[in-house]
């Protein structure tokens, strides 16, 4: 449970950072589809491969 919540927190914070940065730099909105695509890409990165070890539906 602790590991799942840690991953949820990490993904939420990364997505929030990307969305906030996109808005303040380009006044662009990053929607659900784009965020979901980013999560898929993050899971493929070696340093974030532990995201695949927890449930995708917390």
N, C-alpha and C positions, 0 to 999 in steps of 0.2 A: 504494500500500500504506500509506504514511504517513497519507494522508487518511482511509482506511477505518479504520485503527486509532485515529485521533483521534476519529472519530465514534463508534466502539464505546465508547471510554473515556468520552466525554461522556454517551452514553445510559445506560451502566452507572451512572455517578455520579449522574445525575439520578434514575434509578429507585431507586437505593439511598437517596438522600435522601428521596424520597417515601415509600418503604416504612418507613424508620426513623422519620420524622416521624409517620406514621400510627400506628405502634406505640406510641411514647412519649406521644403526645397523646391517643389514643383507644383504645389497646389493640386496634387493628384490624389484620388481616393484609391486605396487598395482594397478590393472586395474579397469576399469569401473564396471565390474560385482561384484568385491569384495567391491568396494565403495558403490554400490547400495545396497548390502546386509547389509553393516554396517549401512546405513541410515535407513533401515527397522528396524534393531535392536535398533538404537538410538530412533526411534519413540515409541518403546515399553517401554523405560525407563521412570520412573515416573517423573524425573526432566526435561525430554525433551518432555513430552507428548503434550506440546503446539505446536510442529511441525505438529501435525495432524489437527490443527485449520486453517491452511492456505492452499492455493492451492498447489497441488503437481507439477504443471506445470507453474511456474512463467514465 
